[in-house]
Amino acid sequence: MDRRFQITARGSTVRREIVGGITTFFAMAYIIFVNPNTLCANVGTQAQPFFPAMPESLWGPVLVATCVSAAIGCFLTGLLANLPFAQAPGMGLNAFFTYTVCLGMGYTWQEGLAIVLLSGLLFLAFTLSPLRGKLIRAIPDFIKHAISAGIGLFIALIGLLNVKVITLSGTVPALQLSTLVDGQRVWNVQGLLALAGLLLTAVLMAFRVKGAVVLGIVITTLVGLPLGVTQIPETVTMEHITLAPVLFQMDLGGVLEKGLLPLLTAVISFAIVDCFDTLGALVGLSANVGLKEGTEKRSERALVADALATCCGACVGTSTVTTFAESAAGIAEGARTGLSSIVVGVLFLCSVFLAPVAGIIPAAATAPALIIVGVLTMRSAASIPWADLECAVPAFLTIAVIPFAYSISDGIAFGLISYCLIKLLRGKGREVSAFTYGIAVIFALKYVLANL
């Protein structure tokens, strides 16, 4: 195992990899329930009662598909790339599937799965071509540092939103430590518990306690029991659920009958977001928590693993599978190799049968881990040449757009497009590679097509 995953060579241990994998799983286990909730959302209206999304009766099979596709993605990343990045059906991409592809474009869920498969095949073809190495090299170093910082803010925001410390009141984000219920002030118990867990985790890390993040999650979960934040499930197993209703249900024929332009719009959107979410995690997270990015070959294999996982996800019945930024939680605990990803995959497979157990860990326990990761990944902002506005403006846009738009790929897009435009207008266009211009143009076209 040590030779296969180069554990000692990367300064890690089997224990650290296992702890890191468990930490990552805790940080992203919410997707087991959120993904079927999103794909099977009851968004029909009286005017359109038979909305062609995945029906609520498929909630159980989609949960199984979520766990199986996540496990496949984790195994592929661990074995092919030997990197501690975990995969699962992506947030945002599942909402795009439900509300844009099905509700907005009128595709059935079977046709939507076919679009996901096509986008995965497009991504796979790209990653198997000579262009994949150029893609990694096309992003300037200062934007890579900005991606890291933006991901840090993004992860911290996810943690704060999960426990409603930050809420979206209309169009204005608001701090919410208490609410009015029937004229009485009620404290946000889970939010306060999360802040206490954050303080505990920070102190443990300051004292260099091994496994500080996991200890923080466990202690916060236990403290949540008497407070009613941690809920003990009535059963530890899920029975009478099967993958069969959503397995290999892609309808390629129906997709082709509805026109080429909407098909291209959906396929390209899925492929671009998946590609750059993965690339952002690859070049952004690793350098900021002590893990070197590694060889270009390993980076390219991570892209291949992601593309294969998306294809497999469509086959088993779920939306696009992508690399999760929450992987940084496990890296912060010392994970440095693909063994950590294998551990996450095994835990997702166990969740097929023991999903209620995975749901025991409350958001109040995982939020502190996500916020701590945000602290760690912000270090890279110091490496950005802020005095040079040709770099500072694209870097700032990358950092700001990632959390504000809730999208790593949108942050990369704004950073690269602004960088290319500034260089062109400054008369320094030759300093930018043709491939970087090409990526910026593709992003611009994606936005144009999405808003036609």
SVG drawing of the C-alpha trace seen along z (x, -y; Angstrom):
<svg xmlns="http://www.w3.org/2000/svg" viewBox="-53 -50 63 54">
<polyline fill="none" stroke="black" stroke-width="0.4" points="0.0,0.0 2.8,-2.4 4.5,-1.7 1.3,-1.9 0.2,-5.3 3.7,-6.7 2.5,-7.4 5.9,-7.7 7.4,-9.5 4.8,-12.2 5.4,-12.6 2.1,-11.0 1.0,-7.8 -1.8,-5.3 -3.5,-6.8 -3.4,-10.3 -4.8,-9.1 -7.7,-7.3 -8.4,-10.3 -8.2,-12.6 -10.7,-10.5 -13.1,-10.3 -12.9,-14.1 -13.6,-14.7 -16.5,-12.4 -18.0,-14.1 -17.6,-17.5 -19.4,-16.4 -21.9,-13.7 -24.7,-16.2 -24.7,-15.5 -26.2,-12.1 -29.5,-13.7 -29.3,-17.1 -28.7,-15.6 -31.9,-13.5 -33.8,-16.4 -32.6,-18.6 -33.1,-16.2 -36.5,-15.1 -37.6,-18.6 -41.4,-19.1 -41.3,-22.2 -44.5,-21.6 -47.3,-24.1 -51.0,-24.0 -50.4,-25.2 -47.8,-22.5 -48.6,-19.7 -46.5,-17.0 -43.2,-18.8 -40.7,-16.5 -38.1,-16.3 -37.2,-13.1 -40.4,-12.2 -40.4,-12.0 -40.8,-8.3 -37.2,-8.0 -35.8,-9.7 -34.5,-6.4 -32.9,-5.2 -31.3,-8.6 -29.8,-8.5 -28.2,-5.1 -27.0,-6.6 -25.5,-9.5 -23.5,-7.2 -22.5,-4.8 -21.3,-7.6 -19.4,-9.3 -17.7,-6.1 -16.7,-5.5 -15.3,-9.0 -13.3,-8.7 -11.9,-5.3 -10.9,-6.6 -9.2,-9.7 -7.4,-7.6 -6.2,-4.9 -5.5,-6.8 -4.2,-10.1 -3.2,-9.2 -4.5,-12.5 -6.7,-13.2 -9.6,-14.7 -13.1,-13.3 -15.9,-13.4 -19.7,-13.3 -22.6,-14.8 -21.9,-18.5 -24.0,-21.2 -25.1,-23.8 -24.8,-21.2 -27.7,-19.2 -29.7,-22.5 -28.8,-23.2 -30.1,-19.7 -33.4,-20.2 -34.2,-23.9 -32.5,-24.7 -32.3,-21.5 -35.6,-20.0 -37.8,-22.9 -36.3,-25.6 -35.5,-23.6 -38.2,-21.0 -36.1,-17.9 -37.3,-14.8 -35.0,-13.5 -34.0,-10.6 -33.0,-13.1 -31.2,-15.1 -29.1,-12.1 -28.2,-11.7 -27.0,-15.3 -24.9,-14.6 -23.4,-11.5 -22.6,-13.5 -20.9,-16.3 -18.9,-13.6 -17.8,-12.1 -16.9,-15.6 -14.8,-16.2 -13.2,-12.8 -12.2,-13.3 -10.6,-16.6 -8.7,-15.1 -7.4,-12.3 -6.1,-14.8 -2.8,-16.7 -4.7,-19.8 -5.2,-18.6 -1.6,-19.6 -1.9,-22.9 -5.1,-23.6 -3.2,-23.2 -0.4,-25.4 -2.7,-28.1 -3.7,-29.4 -1.2,-32.0 0.3,-31.4 -1.3,-34.4 -4.7,-33.2 -3.9,-29.8 -3.2,-31.6 -6.4,-33.5 -8.4,-30.3 -7.0,-28.9 -8.1,-32.0 -11.5,-32.1 -12.1,-28.5 -11.2,-29.3 -13.9,-31.9 -16.3,-29.6 -15.9,-26.7 -16.2,-29.0 -19.4,-30.5 -20.8,-27.0 -20.2,-26.3 -21.8,-29.5 -24.8,-29.1 -25.3,-25.5 -25.8,-26.5 -27.7,-29.8 -25.2,-32.0 -25.3,-33.8 -28.6,-33.9 -29.9,-35.3 -32.7,-37.7 -34.2,-38.7 -31.2,-39.9 -29.1,-41.0 -26.9,-38.5 -27.5,-38.9 -25.9,-37.7 -28.5,-35.7 -27.7,-34.5 -31.4,-34.7 -34.8,-35.0 -38.3,-36.2 -40.8,-33.4 -44.3,-34.5 -42.9,-37.7 -40.2,-36.0 -36.5,-36.0 -35.1,-32.5 -31.4,-31.8 -29.9,-30.1 -28.7,-27.1 -27.0,-25.2 -25.2,-28.4 -24.0,-29.1 -22.9,-25.5 -21.0,-25.8 -19.2,-28.9 -18.3,-27.2 -17.0,-24.2 -15.0,-26.6 -13.3,-28.0 -12.6,-24.5 -11.1,-23.3 -9.0,-26.4 -7.6,-26.0 -6.9,-22.3 -5.0,-23.2 -3.1,-25.9 -1.9,-23.3 -1.0,-21.1 -3.3,-18.3 -3.3,-15.4 -6.7,-14.9 -7.9,-18.3 -10.5,-18.7 -12.0,-15.2 -12.0,-15.7 -13.8,-19.0 -16.5,-17.3 -16.9,-14.5 -17.1,-16.7 -19.5,-19.2 -21.7,-16.3 -21.9,-15.0 -22.6,-18.4 -25.4,-18.8 -27.2,-15.8 -28.7,-17.5 -29.2,-20.7 -31.4,-18.9 -29.0,-19.7 -27.8,-16.2 -30.6,-13.8 -30.4,-10.0 -32.1,-8.2 -34.9,-5.8 -33.1,-3.2 -29.5,-2.8 -30.3,-1.1 -32.2,-1.9 -34.4,0.9 -36.3,1.6 -34.3,-0.8 -32.8,0.2 -30.8,-1.4 -32.9,0.3 -35.4,-2.5 -32.6,-5.0 -29.9,-2.7 -29.1,-3.2 -32.1,-5.3 -30.5,-7.9 -32.7,-8.8 -30.3,-9.8 -33.0,-9.7 -35.2,-12.2 -32.4,-14.6 -31.5,-14.7 -35.2,-15.4 -35.3,-18.7 -32.7,-20.6 -29.0,-21.1 -28.5,-24.6 -30.2,-23.8 -28.3,-20.5 -25.0,-22.2 -25.8,-24.8 -26.5,-22.3 -23.7,-19.9 -21.0,-22.6 -22.2,-24.2 -22.0,-20.9 -18.6,-20.1 -17.0,-23.5 -18.3,-23.7 -17.2,-20.2 -13.7,-20.7 -12.9,-23.9 -14.4,-22.9 -12.0,-20.0 -9.1,-22.1 -9.8,-24.7 -9.7,-22.2 -6.5,-20.6 -4.4,-23.7 -6.1,-25.7 -6.5,-23.5 -3.3,-21.4 -0.7,-24.2 -2.4,-26.0 -2.5,-23.2 1.0,-21.9 0.5,-19.5 2.5,-20.1 0.6,-20.0 2.8,-17.2 3.6,-16.2 1.6,-17.3 0.9,-13.7 -0.8,-13.1 -2.8,-16.3 -4.0,-15.2 -5.0,-11.8 -7.2,-13.6 -9.1,-15.3 -9.5,-11.9 -10.9,-10.4 -13.4,-13.2 -14.6,-12.8 -15.0,-9.1 -16.9,-9.6 -19.4,-11.9 -20.0,-9.3 -20.5,-6.6 -22.8,-9.0 -25.1,-9.5 -25.3,-5.7 -26.3,-5.0 -28.8,-7.8 -27.5,-11.1 -26.2,-14.5 -22.6,-15.5 -20.0,-14.2 -17.3,-16.6 -14.4,-17.2 -15.6,-18.7 -13.8,-21.7 -14.6,-20.1 -11.7,-17.7 -9.6,-20.4 -10.9,-19.4 -9.2,-16.0 -6.0,-17.6 -5.9,-19.9 -5.9,-16.7 -2.8,-15.5 -4.2,-13.5 -1.7,-13.6 -2.4,-10.5 -5.2,-8.7 -5.7,-6.4 -7.7,-9.2 -10.0,-9.2 -10.4,-5.4 -11.5,-5.8 -14.1,-8.4 -15.3,-6.0 -15.7,-3.1 -17.7,-5.3 -20.0,-6.4 -20.6,-2.7 -21.4,-2.0 -23.9,-4.9 -26.0,-3.0 -27.1,-0.8 -26.3,-3.0 -27.4,-6.4 -29.1,-7.4 -25.8,-6.9 -24.1,-9.3 -26.9,-11.8 -26.1,-11.8 -23.3,-14.3 -25.1,-17.7 -24.1,-20.8 -23.1,-22.4 -20.3,-19.9 -19.0,-20.1 -19.2,-23.9 -16.2,-24.5 -14.1,-22.2 -15.1,-24.1 -14.4,-27.5 -11.0,-26.3 -10.2,-25.1 -11.1,-28.6 -8.5,-30.0 -5.8,-27.7 -6.5,-28.2 -6.5,-32.0 -2.7,-31.9 -2.1,-31.9 -3.5,-35.5 -0.2,-36.7 1.5,-35.3 -0.5,-37.5 1.4,-40.7 -1.2,-43.2 0.9,-46.2 0.6,-45.1 -3.0,-45.9 -2.7,-43.8 -2.6,-40.9 -4.4,-42.3 -7.7,-43.0 -8.1,-39.5 -7.0,-37.9 -9.5,-39.9 -12.3,-39.1 -11.4,-35.4 -11.4,-35.5 -14.7,-37.5 -16.7,-35.7 -16.1,-32.2 -18.0,-32.6 -20.4,-35.3 -21.5,-33.2 -21.2,-30.0 -19.1,-28.6 -15.4,-27.9 -15.6,-27.8 -17.3,-31.3 -14.5,-32.7 -11.9,-31.2 -13.8,-32.6 -14.0,-36.1 -10.3,-36.0 -9.1,-34.8 -11.4,-37.0 -10.4,-40.1 -6.7,-39.2 -6.8,-38.7 -8.8,-42.0 -6.5,-44.0 -3.4,-42.7 -4.9,-43.4 -5.9,-46.9 -2.5,-47.6 -0.8,-46.5 0.7,-43.5 -1.4,-40.9 1.6,-38.8 2.4,-38.1 -0.7,-35.8 -0.7,-32.4 -3.1,-31.6 -4.5,-28.7 -5.3,-31.1 -7.2,-33.4 -9.0,-30.3 -10.2,-29.4 -11.4,-33.0 -13.3,-32.9 -15.0,-29.6 -16.1,-31.0 -17.5,-34.1 -19.4,-32.0 -20.8,-29.9 -22.2,-33.0 -23.6,-34.3 -25.3,-30.9 -26.7,-30.6 -28.4,-34.0 -29.9,-33.8"/>
</svg>
